[in-house]
Amino acid sequence: EAGVAQSPRYKIIEKRQSVAFWCNPISGHATLYWYQQILGQGPKLLIQFQNNGVVDDSQLPKDRFSAERLKGVDSTLKIQPAKLEDSAVYLCASRKGAAGGGYEQYFGPGTRLTVT
Amino acid sequence: GENVEQHPSTLSVQEGDSAVIKCTYSDSASNYFPWYKQELGKGPQLIIDIRSNVGEKKDQRIAVTLNKTAKHFSLHITETQPEDSAVYFCAASRSGGGADGLTFGKGTHLIIQP
């Protein structure tokens, strides 16, 4: 079974530019999460989707961050405009979902963003 | 919201010895406690988890214990090997429906000395 796929793996941008990250979850997984991991810290939840609906975006900085999961499969996370403090690894995770699935979340390799 | 504290931040043990990492959580409604291993340049890998209706779970050299009353849980690794060197994260969530994102501790850098 293929794991969670993310691209790009690395991105370097200047502050005030925009950037987008892409995630393809494990096949059949209804729940998708985006986490932000700043160097030396644990991941922090940004947003949770159940199919194509948002379940929790309480920690998403909505003035600059946006995310969508239009067809309930792939998802994109966008930052516009980027700030220096957005430098982090952005992790995507997926879970089978409430219908017959367990609680386990599986993570992708992440996208390392550097804002200069 | 939930707050997870993790100790120690760095742990160095001799190969073959045991390692123990401890976490506490604040939200008594949390019911799911996974542990992740993260190697350099990779995403977190789930190594073991425990639900609130269980006190202990074991998988080969790895075990997790949960004390709901005290709101703390621990990871035990026995017979440590060089490949166990990594950063380990504990996490907690209210799982089973609705918002169930994980709240992570700050991580423990485990170093296995040959």
Interface residues (C-beta under 8 A of the other chain):
Chain A: V4 T31 Y33 Y35 G40 Q41 G42 P43 K44 L45 Q48 V55 D56 S58 L91 A98 Y103 E104 Q105 Y106 F107 G108 P109 G110
Chain B: V4 Q6 Y32 P34 Y36 G41 K42 G43 P44 Q45 L46 D49 R51 F89 A91 S93 S95 G96 G97 G98 A99 D100 G101 L102 T103 F104 G105 K106 G107
